[in-house]
Amino acid sequence: MSHNGGTTSQQLAAIPDTKPDASVRAYAPETQAIHADDHLNTNPDVAPALHVSTTFRYTEDPEKLRPVGDDSESLDESHIYSRVTAPNTTRLESILSTLLKGRAVTYSSGLSALHAALVFLNPKKISIGDGYHGCHGVVDLQQRLTGMKKLPLDCAAEELGPGDVIHLETPVNPTGLAFNIQKFAEKAHSRGAYLVVDATFGPPGLQDPFAHGADIIMHSGTKYIGGHSDMLCGVLATQREDWWKVLLDDRTYLGSVLGSFEGWLGIRSVRTLELRVRRQSDNASRLVAWLDAMVSGRPDQTPGNDAASSSANAALVRKIVARVAHASLQHDDKAWLDKQMPNGYGPVFSMWATSEAFARALPSRLKLFHHATSLGGVESLIEWRRMSDKGVVPTLLRVSVGVESWEDIRDDLLQGFKALAGEATS
Ligand SMILES: *Cc1c(COP(=O)(O)O)cnc(C)c1O
């Protein structure tokens, strides 16, 4: 069969190996995010093209045809069918593999990534804390199918056996508090069990769970990896090549692949991951320091907060906010926490209002925060958390800090508190 340009079609269906040149590993993450997929460039485009094809032409050289079942090469050299691999998602996986320091596999959502991890590991027991409510939905499904037993996160190590799983979310939803990854890795490994870390709240740039003993890293790529509130995505990463191959194979039959458009958006997004996440995390820490100083009466050391920290403002904040939680406030955990999160403590924090009425009303009094669930986008979000999680107290507000000027967000919160306090007294 003849078609336009013979070899060109082969070049476009680029080699689906996600492994970048070894030299790329020497670069800093910001550089890797721009160049980890250079080995997949086969045409002059600077911005990668969006490939929508579900099927790809086989080689025109009959000698090179590898019939199904012929494993003389572990991976075919070109894409075949998009439920297996496709150019945009492979390119995204190549960048994520470098940033996560393992082999990354993408999925249609964070929950489908967790599902794939449980199908693969098939533990008899899973030790899991509160965390993101949706993960418990997946665990419950697996329980229904396999009888897997659910244990609390603080279960005794002796309750775990070989092949079991500790599922650790850190920082954890909704509070943004962090757990010691190494401690849980040692606990799991002492029993021949595995540690899966849901690192959605602490993406590359903030923490590297493999450095502290994680066996699998899971992400809802919908959040920071996507970063623009416009793509659903899940990611698993492993440092074991044998596990990676099985995960890829399993995904072909689970069918929970990331769409090509999402793969394309994801590439656009990860280019700026480091910039966004560091800025958002820094913004969050400044806001939390200010709020905590106001609520607790401790002095705020944050430069630039002097005017906003007047005693009148402190009284105002205290009228609306009872308590703030964020990993930056875990003063007693600094010894391990500063090793685990050396570049910042994550962009999500929680605050408890002094009444349910205030928690319910605050989001609608703010101008720079959308009242919406989710997190990780460049825009600041606030959520009265009872809207999506029935397991939390009705005074809880979850905040996902965006890339706006933190002084502007702080002042917006302040005017929101003022509006609520005024309504309460009038
Ligand atoms: C959002 C989220 C998930 C689920 O991810 P989806 O992409 O929505 O499926 C899992 N874990 C955490 C911590 C999350 O924030």
The ligand as a MOL file (V3000), in Angstrom:
LIG
                    3D

  0  0  0     0  0            999 V3000
M  V30 BEGIN CTAB
M  V30 COUNTS 15 15 0 0 0
M  V30 BEGIN ATOM
M  V30 1 C -8.5980 13.9450 43.5180 0
M  V30 2 C -7.8740 12.9410 44.2970 0
M  V30 3 C -7.9480 11.5900 43.9690 0
M  V30 4 C -8.8120 11.0840 42.8540 0
M  V30 5 O -8.3640 11.5220 41.6160 0
M  V30 6 P -9.3110 11.6800 40.3280 0
M  V30 7 O -8.3790 12.1700 39.3010 0
M  V30 8 O -10.4020 12.6320 40.7060 0
M  V30 9 O -9.8530 10.3210 40.0460 0
M  V30 10 C -7.2010 10.6930 44.7180 0
M  V30 11 N -6.4430 11.1000 45.7580 0
M  V30 12 C -6.3620 12.3920 46.1080 0
M  V30 13 C -5.5110 12.7740 47.2580 0
M  V30 14 C -7.0690 13.3550 45.4010 0
M  V30 15 O -6.9870 14.6430 45.7540 0
M  V30 END ATOM
M  V30 BEGIN BOND
M  V30 1 1 1 2
M  V30 2 1 2 3
M  V30 3 2 2 14
M  V30 4 1 3 4
M  V30 5 2 3 10
M  V30 6 1 4 5
M  V30 7 1 5 6
M  V30 8 2 6 7
M  V30 9 1 6 8
M  V30 10 1 6 9
M  V30 11 1 10 11
M  V30 12 2 11 12
M  V30 13 1 12 13
M  V30 14 1 12 14
M  V30 15 1 14 15
M  V30 END BOND
M  V30 END CTAB
M  END
